[in-house]
Amino acid sequence: MRLEQLMYLVAVNESKSISLAAERSHISQPALSSAISKLEDELGVVLLKRTNSGAYLTETGELIIVKAKEVLNGIDDIKSIAHGNSLVLNGNISIAVEPSVNITIMPDILTTFKHNHPKVNVLLKVGESNNILQDIEKGKADFGIILSTDAFRKSKDIQYKELFSDEFVVITGINRKLTSESAITLERALSLPILLYNTEYITECGVSSLLQKYGSFNVSYRVDNLEMMEKILTQGEVIAFVPQFMADEYMKTSRINKLYINNAHLDVSVVLIWSDRHHLCMIEKEFIKIIRATCSRKTEVRP
């Protein structure tokens, strides 16, 4: 039995797909499948049920995967004890983040992590919170940073850590008649044309599910590009609901105006999520440490 075989078994369990597990483990699909088959032969049991819809653990496999994760965690602990801060990490990790997080916090996180661990490659995807949640559930990303949405709160088999809390505000172009105002009622905001950040073709995004609780509203645009979002907003014809920390970033351009919602508090949490099935390796644990430290510093300096 080799550690790589346990790692491959964990990877298949996370993604429910041999091909996706092989891609993310950076080996060929036949090589990964062969490694697990040899492990099954050595143990004398079937670990995976291979179907047209994916690969799933057998009952025995479910028991063994728990021990496999314990072994991998133990190996990480041994390396950490042996090398301490001098341990050189290498490998690949993938993270999916919500756009407001991407433009405000991720630059500091990525540069700090890369400085500390230059041999680790980070694949970053930007998407709407509910789309990221689906990617995590399907094993397409190791972990994600999202806004706490209804879909997230109803999800199962998701581990999370809250990074910080905020509230939604309204942003619009400076040439709009709202420019002279600093606040707006929620009812008036919902009566105006609204722009939503939307990725892929799922229209039930986190922001729209939140707004539905307060009545009907008119969505004029759905875009998946922040530059396009800003250009449309600066025309002054629409508004957008965004977390305050994102609004503050947009206001640096001097073309976007922020309005507080003066008769309601649309609270939101920014959370780090990963699947119950996902084994957090040492690289990811180090990355999470930097994420949490960076978020703590950001929130400390906010007014």
N, C-alpha and C positions, 0 to 999 in steps of 0.2 A: 504494500500500500504506500502510495506516494502523496505528498502534500498537494501536488498539482491535481491529482484525481479528486481530492476533497474540494479543492477550489473550483474545479469545473462542475462538480455536482451542485455546489452552492450557486454557481452562476446560472445553471439551468433552472434551478428552483426559483430564482429571482425573476427570470424572464419568461419562464414556461415555454422556452423555445431553444432547441439545440443550436439552430443557425444563429439566432441573436446572441446566445451565450458564447458561441465560438467567435463571433465578430467582436464582441466586447472583451473577450479574453485574448484576442489577437493571435488566434491559431485557426487552422482550417476546421471546417465542420467534421470531416471524416476523422481527423486526429482527436478532436474532443470526444466524439461519439465512441471511438475506439478506446480511449482512456477510461471512460465510464464503463464500457462493456468489460474491460479487463478487471476493473474494480468489482463489478458484479460477479465475474467468474471467480475471483479470489475469495470473495465473501460467501459465494454460493447462494446468493439471493438476487432477486430482481429489484432494482432501486427505482427505475423509471418506467412509466407506462408511456410508450411512444404512440401518438395518435396523429391523425391528419390535422387536428386543431392545435397540437402542441405536445409538449412533454411534461408529465406530471409525476410526482413522487408516489410510490406505492406506500402502503401502511408501514412497511419496514423502512422504506426510504425516509418517511416522515420522522421516525425515531432516530435514524442514523444522522439526519441533517442537523439535529440538535447537537449531537456530539461532535459533528464535523465543525460547526461554528465555534464550539468550545475549544477545539484543538487549534483552529486558526487564530482565535483570540489569544490563546496561550502562547503561540509562536510570536505574535506581535508583542506580548508582554516580555518575553525572553529577549527579543531584539532591543526593546526599549531599555531594559535593565542593563544589557551588555554594552550598549552604545550611548545611552542617554541622549543629550543634545547633539552629539556628533554623528548620529545615525543619518546616513545619506539615503533619502527616499527616492524611488524612481517608479514610474508606471504611468497609468492614465486614469483620470476620473472624469465623470460627466455630471454637470449640474445644469438644471433649468431654472431660470429666475423670471420673476414678474418684471415688466419694463421699468416701473418706478424704482425698483431695487437696482436694476441694471445700470441706470444712468446716475444714481446717487451714491450707492455704497460699493458696488462690485469693483470699480476701478481700484479703490484702496485695498480691497480684499485680495484681488488678483495680483497686484504688484507686490504686496507684502508676502503672500504665499510663494510667489515665484522667486522672490529674493531669498526666502528661507529654504526653498526646495526647488532649485533650478532644473532638476532632472525630471520633474513631474510635469506631464502634459495635461492641461485642463481644457476640456471641451465644454463650451458655454452655449446654451440655447436660451433664447428669450421668447416668452410666450405668455398668454393670458393665464390666470391662476387655475381655472378649471381645466384647461388643456394640459397644464403642467401636472396637475393631480392625476390625470389619466395616464400621462407618460410614466409617472412614478409607479402607478398601479400595474402597468404593463411591463415594467422593468426596462423601459427605454432610457431612463436616466437614473443615476445613482441616488441623487437626492435633489431637492428643489427648495426654492424660497418663494413663497406665495403670500397673497393676502388671504386671510381667513374668510372663506366664503361658505354659503349654505352647503354646497356640495362637499367641501372639506369637512365640515362639522358632522355630516351624515356618513362620511366614508368609514370603511372598516379596514382593519389590517394596516393602518398608517400610524407610524411613530412620529412625534413632532416635539419641537421645542419652540416656545414663543420667544422671539427676538426683541420686539418692542411693540408698543401700541401707538395708534395715531387716530385721526379722524378725517373723513372726507370733507373736502371743500370744493368750491366751484371755480373753474378757470375759464377765461374768455379773452378775446383779443382786446387790445387797448383802445381800438377805435370804435368800440361798441358804446352805446349809450349807458351801459352799466359801469363804465370806467370810473365815473365819479363816486360810485358806491363802494363800500367796503364789506357789505353784508347783503344777504338776500334770504327771503323765506323759502322754505323747501317747496311750498306750493307754487310759487312763482318760477322757481328754477325748473320744476317739472313741466311747466307750461311752455318752456322755451325749446327750440330745436337742440337735440343732444347728440354729441359725438361719443362713440364708444370704441375703446381699444379691443379688437377682436382678432384672435388668430384662428387659423383653419376655418372650418365652416360650421362651427357650433355657435349658435346665436345666444344660447343661454349662458352668458358670461357672468362672472362674479358680481360686477357692478349692476348689471340689469336685474339680477335676481334680488339684489338689495333694494333697488328702487321700486320694484314691483310691490313691495310691502306698503308703499306709501301712495299708491294710486297709479293711474295710467300716465304714460309719457311718450314723447315723440322722438324716435331715433332717426336722425337725418343721415348719419354716416356711421359705418363700421370700418375701421382701418386697422391694419396690422403693422404700421410703420410709424414710429414716433416723429420722424421728420415731417411726414405728410400730416400727421395729427397737429403738429405745431403750425404748419402753413395754413391749414384750414381754420384753425382757431384764430389766427391773426387776422383773418378776413372779417372777424367780428360778427359772423352770422350764427354761430352755434356756441354752446357751452360744453364743458366736460366735467364730470365728477372724478376727482383724483385724490389720493392721500395728500395731506398737507406737505409732507416732506418732498413729494414730487412737484407740487405746485411751487414750492420755494425754489427748486432747481430751475423750473421753467421761467420764473420771474427774473432770473439773472439776465435774460435776453432783453429785458425792458420792453418786450412786445406782448407780454401776457399779464393779465390782471387776475388777482386772487380775491374771491369773495367768500367770507365765512357764512355758514348757514345759521341764521340767528334764532331759529325757533325749533331746531332739532339737532341732535348729536348723532351723526352716522359714524359710530366707532368702528375701528378695524384693527386687527392684529396682524403683524407680519410674522410668519411662522416658517421654520425650517422643517421639512418633511422628508421621510424616507419610508420605504415599505417594510412591513414586519418581516418579509422574506429576505430582505437585503442584509447581508453581513457587512458591517462597517469595518473596512480594513484600516490599517494604521494611517495610510495616506489621507483617507477621508476623515478620520478622527482629528488629524492635525489641521485639515482644512476647516473643519467645523469649529475648532478652537479659535482660529483666526476670524471666522465669520462672527462668532459671538463677541469676541473682543472688539472688533471693529464696530459692530452695532452698539455696543455699550458706550464706546467713545462718542459716537454720533449722537446718541440720545442725551448724553451728558451735556453737550454744548448747545442743544436746542433750547430756545427760549420757552 
